[in-house]
Amino acid sequence: MMIMPSNNSGVIVGYLAGKYPGRLGWLLSADGWRTPHSFLPYALDNGAFPAWRNKQPWNEAAFYRLLQLARMSAIKPMWVAVPDVVADRDATLASWAKHAPLIGMFGFPLAFVVQDGMTPGDVPEGAQIVFVGGSTEWKWRTLPIWTAHFPRVHVGRVNSQRMLWAAHEVGAESCDGTGWFRDPERPLGLIRYLDESTNGRKIHQPELF
């Protein structure tokens, strides 16, 4: 499983990407664009969740500027999270109908962000990746359903070693998190997971969610 620290380009990210090839990537949003590196694959977030969390309107113009930057880059994103509406099934489906055709014109693979109340039947045919968002409880309760129905599943807001293993063990392709480098101790769980999963052994008891 690939771990994608959100908008983080610190030295430790580059070090881990070199030590564990193919296991680290970036999830970049409109306020965190960085010039991509060949050794660090990236995907594009839409910024809907932080806007919702901070009770701010979603910045559509900034999102499309991000797509333009990616189109001009020599390295293209693995996928783009089509704008969703947090915790709102119907509004997310309407947002897909509006934005997916426009994003598709950039030629990037499309990720559909599932929300509370959705089922596999809600995923549009044009979605190449299922991005599991929604509330924390709903996300972890339904994650095995998404990985059972779709070959490519990304999990949002994964910020502990235990969460990494939970996503890994049900077959998620990738996950992201913003909290891995907020304190000196937090990266240890990430490093332990990378080491243990790469070498096929699980030694440490992961911390609680």
Contacts in CASP RR format, 6 or more apart in sequence:
PFRMAT RR
TARGET T0000
AUTHOR 0000-0000-0000
METHOD contacts of the structure
MODEL  1
MMIMPSNNSGVIVGYLAGKYPGRLGWLLSADGWRTPHSFLPYALDNGAFP
AWRNKQPWNEAAFYRLLQLARMSAIKPMWVAVPDVVADRDATLASWAKHA
PLIGMFGFPLAFVVQDGMTPGDVPEGAQIVFVGGSTEWKWRTLPIWTAHF
PRVHVGRVNSQRMLWAAHEVGAESCDGTGWFRDPERPLGLIRYLDESTNG
RKIHQPELF
1 23 0 8 1.000
1 164 0 8 1.000
1 167 0 8 1.000
1 168 0 8 1.000
1 171 0 8 1.000
1 172 0 8 1.000
1 173 0 8 1.000
1 174 0 8 1.000
1 175 0 8 1.000
1 197 0 8 1.000
2 22 0 8 1.000
2 23 0 8 1.000
2 24 0 8 1.000
2 25 0 8 1.000
2 41 0 8 1.000
2 173 0 8 1.000
2 174 0 8 1.000
2 175 0 8 1.000
3 23 0 8 1.000
3 24 0 8 1.000
3 25 0 8 1.000
3 158 0 8 1.000
3 164 0 8 1.000
3 174 0 8 1.000
3 175 0 8 1.000
3 176 0 8 1.000
3 177 0 8 1.000
3 180 0 8 1.000
3 190 0 8 1.000
3 193 0 8 1.000
3 194 0 8 1.000
4 24 0 8 1.000
4 25 0 8 1.000
4 26 0 8 1.000
4 27 0 8 1.000
4 42 0 8 1.000
4 43 0 8 1.000
4 174 0 8 1.000
4 175 0 8 1.000
4 176 0 8 1.000
4 177 0 8 1.000
5 13 0 8 1.000
5 24 0 8 1.000
5 25 0 8 1.000
5 26 0 8 1.000
5 27 0 8 1.000
5 176 0 8 1.000
5 177 0 8 1.000
5 178 0 8 1.000
5 179 0 8 1.000
5 180 0 8 1.000
5 181 0 8 1.000
6 26 0 8 1.000
6 27 0 8 1.000
6 28 0 8 1.000
6 29 0 8 1.000
6 45 0 8 1.000
6 176 0 8 1.000
6 177 0 8 1.000
6 178 0 8 1.000
7 26 0 8 1.000
7 27 0 8 1.000
7 28 0 8 1.000
7 29 0 8 1.000
7 31 0 8 1.000
7 32 0 8 1.000
7 34 0 8 1.000
7 178 0 8 1.000
8 26 0 8 1.000
8 180 0 8 1.000
8 181 0 8 1.000
9 26 0 8 1.000
9 34 0 8 1.000
10 181 0 8 1.000
12 181 0 8 1.000
12 187 0 8 1.000
13 24 0 8 1.000
13 25 0 8 1.000
13 26 0 8 1.000
13 40 0 8 1.000
14 24 0 8 1.000
14 37 0 8 1.000
14 39 0 8 1.000
14 40 0 8 1.000
16 23 0 8 1.000
16 24 0 8 1.000
16 190 0 8 1.000
16 191 0 8 1.000
16 194 0 8 1.000
17 23 0 8 1.000
17 24 0 8 1.000
17 25 0 8 1.000
17 39 0 8 1.000
17 40 0 8 1.000
18 24 0 8 1.000
18 39 0 8 1.000
19 194 0 8 1.000
20 194 0 8 1.000
20 198 0 8 1.000
21 39 0 8 1.000
22 41 0 8 1.000
23 194 0 8 1.000
23 198 0 8 1.000
24 40 0 8 1.000
25 40 0 8 1.000
25 41 0 8 1.000
25 42 0 8 1.000
26 34 0 8 1.000
26 36 0 8 1.000
26 40 0 8 1.000
26 41 0 8 1.000
26 42 0 8 1.000
26 43 0 8 1.000
27 42 0 8 1.000
27 43 0 8 1.000
27 44 0 8 1.000
27 45 0 8 1.000
27 176 0 8 1.000
27 177 0 8 1.000
28 34 0 8 1.000
28 42 0 8 1.000
28 43 0 8 1.000
28 44 0 8 1.000
28 45 0 8 1.000
28 66 0 8 1.000
28 77 0 8 1.000
29 44 0 8 1.000
29 45 0 8 1.000
29 46 0 8 1.000
29 47 0 8 1.000
29 50 0 8 1.000
29 66 0 8 1.000
30 47 0 8 1.000
30 59 0 8 1.000
30 62 0 8 1.000
30 63 0 8 1.000
30 65 0 8 1.000
30 66 0 8 1.000
31 62 0 8 1.000
33 66 0 8 1.000
33 69 0 8 1.000
35 73 0 8 1.000
36 42 0 8 1.000
36 73 0 8 1.000
36 74 0 8 1.000
36 75 0 8 1.000
37 75 0 8 1.000
38 75 0 8 1.000
41 78 0 8 1.000
42 75 0 8 1.000
42 77 0 8 1.000
42 78 0 8 1.000
43 77 0 8 1.000
43 78 0 8 1.000
43 79 0 8 1.000
43 80 0 8 1.000
43 81 0 8 1.000
43 111 0 8 1.000
43 154 0 8 1.000
43 174 0 8 1.000
44 66 0 8 1.000
44 67 0 8 1.000
44 70 0 8 1.000
44 77 0 8 1.000
44 79 0 8 1.000
44 80 0 8 1.000
44 81 0 8 1.000
44 108 0 8 1.000
45 81 0 8 1.000
45 176 0 8 1.000
46 58 0 8 1.000
46 63 0 8 1.000
46 80 0 8 1.000
46 81 0 8 1.000
46 82 0 8 1.000
46 83 0 8 1.000
46 84 0 8 1.000
46 113 0 8 1.000
47 58 0 8 1.000
47 59 0 8 1.000
47 63 0 8 1.000
47 83 0 8 1.000
48 58 0 8 1.000
48 83 0 8 1.000
48 84 0 8 1.000
48 85 0 8 1.000
48 86 0 8 1.000
48 113 0 8 1.000
49 86 0 8 1.000
49 133 0 8 1.000
49 157 0 8 1.000
51 57 0 8 1.000
51 58 0 8 1.000
51 59 0 8 1.000
52 58 0 8 1.000
52 85 0 8 1.000
52 86 0 8 1.000
52 87 0 8 1.000
58 83 0 8 1.000
60 83 0 8 1.000
63 83 0 8 1.000
64 102 0 8 1.000
67 80 0 8 1.000
67 103 0 8 1.000
67 106 0 8 1.000
67 108 0 8 1.000
70 76 0 8 1.000
70 77 0 8 1.000
70 80 0 8 1.000
70 106 0 8 1.000
70 108 0 8 1.000
71 106 0 8 1.000
76 108 0 8 1.000
77 108 0 8 1.000
78 109 0 8 1.000
79 108 0 8 1.000
79 109 0 8 1.000
79 110 0 8 1.000
79 111 0 8 1.000
79 128 0 8 1.000
79 129 0 8 1.000
79 154 0 8 1.000
80 103 0 8 1.000
80 106 0 8 1.000
80 108 0 8 1.000
80 109 0 8 1.000
80 110 0 8 1.000
80 111 0 8 1.000
81 111 0 8 1.000
81 113 0 8 1.000
81 131 0 8 1.000
82 95 0 8 1.000
82 96 0 8 1.000
82 99 0 8 1.000
82 100 0 8 1.000
82 103 0 8 1.000
82 110 0 8 1.000
82 111 0 8 1.000
82 112 0 8 1.000
82 113 0 8 1.000
82 127 0 8 1.000
83 95 0 8 1.000
83 99 0 8 1.000
84 92 0 8 1.000
84 95 0 8 1.000
84 96 0 8 1.000
84 112 0 8 1.000
84 113 0 8 1.000
84 115 0 8 1.000
84 133 0 8 1.000
85 91 0 8 1.000
85 92 0 8 1.000
85 95 0 8 1.000
85 115 0 8 1.000
86 115 0 8 1.000
86 134 0 8 1.000
87 115 0 8 1.000
87 116 0 8 1.000
87 134 0 8 1.000
87 135 0 8 1.000
88 115 0 8 1.000
89 115 0 8 1.000
89 116 0 8 1.000
89 117 0 8 1.000
89 118 0 8 1.000
89 122 0 8 1.000
92 113 0 8 1.000
92 114 0 8 1.000
92 115 0 8 1.000
92 118 0 8 1.000
93 122 0 8 1.000
93 124 0 8 1.000
96 112 0 8 1.000
96 124 0 8 1.000
96 127 0 8 1.000
100 110 0 8 1.000
100 124 0 8 1.000
100 126 0 8 1.000
103 110 0 8 1.000
104 110 0 8 1.000
109 128 0 8 1.000
109 129 0 8 1.000
110 126 0 8 1.000
110 127 0 8 1.000
110 128 0 8 1.000
110 129 0 8 1.000
111 127 0 8 1.000
111 128 0 8 1.000
111 129 0 8 1.000
111 130 0 8 1.000
111 131 0 8 1.000
111 154 0 8 1.000
112 123 0 8 1.000
112 124 0 8 1.000
112 126 0 8 1.000
112 127 0 8 1.000
112 129 0 8 1.000
112 130 0 8 1.000
112 131 0 8 1.000
113 131 0 8 1.000
113 132 0 8 1.000
113 133 0 8 1.000
113 134 0 8 1.000
114 122 0 8 1.000
114 123 0 8 1.000
114 130 0 8 1.000
114 131 0 8 1.000
114 132 0 8 1.000
114 133 0 8 1.000
114 134 0 8 1.000
114 142 0 8 1.000
114 146 0 8 1.000
115 133 0 8 1.000
115 134 0 8 1.000
116 134 0 8 1.000
116 135 0 8 1.000
116 138 0 8 1.000
117 138 0 8 1.000
119 145 0 8 1.000
120 145 0 8 1.000
120 146 0 8 1.000
120 149 0 8 1.000
120 150 0 8 1.000
123 130 0 8 1.000
123 150 0 8 1.000
128 152 0 8 1.000
129 152 0 8 1.000
129 153 0 8 1.000
129 154 0 8 1.000
129 173 0 8 1.000
130 146 0 8 1.000
130 150 0 8 1.000
130 152 0 8 1.000
130 153 0 8 1.000
130 154 0 8 1.000
131 153 0 8 1.000
131 154 0 8 1.000
131 155 0 8 1.000
131 156 0 8 1.000
132 139 0 8 1.000
132 142 0 8 1.000
132 143 0 8 1.000
132 146 0 8 1.000
132 153 0 8 1.000
132 154 0 8 1.000
132 155 0 8 1.000
132 156 0 8 1.000
132 172 0 8 1.000
133 139 0 8 1.000
133 155 0 8 1.000
133 156 0 8 1.000
133 157 0 8 1.000
136 157 0 8 1.000
139 155 0 8 1.000
139 156 0 8 1.000
139 157 0 8 1.000
140 166 0 8 1.000
143 153 0 8 1.000
143 155 0 8 1.000
143 166 0 8 1.000
143 167 0 8 1.000
143 170 0 8 1.000
143 172 0 8 1.000
144 170 0 8 1.000
146 153 0 8 1.000
147 153 0 8 1.000
147 170 0 8 1.000
147 171 0 8 1.000
147 172 0 8 1.000
151 173 0 8 1.000
152 173 0 8 1.000
153 171 0 8 1.000
153 172 0 8 1.000
153 173 0 8 1.000
154 172 0 8 1.000
154 173 0 8 1.000
154 174 0 8 1.000
154 175 0 8 1.000
154 176 0 8 1.000
155 167 0 8 1.000
155 172 0 8 1.000
155 174 0 8 1.000
155 175 0 8 1.000
155 176 0 8 1.000
156 175 0 8 1.000
156 176 0 8 1.000
156 177 0 8 1.000
157 176 0 8 1.000
157 177 0 8 1.000
157 178 0 8 1.000
158 164 0 8 1.000
158 167 0 8 1.000
158 175 0 8 1.000
158 176 0 8 1.000
158 177 0 8 1.000
159 177 0 8 1.000
159 178 0 8 1.000
159 179 0 8 1.000
159 180 0 8 1.000
159 186 0 8 1.000
160 189 0 8 1.000
160 206 0 8 1.000
160 207 0 8 1.000
160 208 0 8 1.000
160 209 0 8 1.000
161 189 0 8 1.000
161 190 0 8 1.000
161 192 0 8 1.000
161 193 0 8 1.000
161 204 0 8 1.000
161 206 0 8 1.000
161 207 0 8 1.000
162 206 0 8 1.000
162 207 0 8 1.000
162 208 0 8 1.000
162 209 0 8 1.000
163 175 0 8 1.000
163 209 0 8 1.000
164 175 0 8 1.000
164 189 0 8 1.000
164 190 0 8 1.000
164 193 0 8 1.000
164 197 0 8 1.000
164 206 0 8 1.000
165 193 0 8 1.000
165 197 0 8 1.000
165 202 0 8 1.000
165 206 0 8 1.000
167 175 0 8 1.000
168 193 0 8 1.000
168 197 0 8 1.000
179 186 0 8 1.000
180 186 0 8 1.000
180 187 0 8 1.000
180 190 0 8 1.000
181 187 0 8 1.000
189 204 0 8 1.000
189 206 0 8 1.000
189 207 0 8 1.000
192 203 0 8 1.000
192 204 0 8 1.000
193 206 0 8 1.000
196 202 0 8 1.000
196 203 0 8 1.000
196 204 0 8 1.000
END
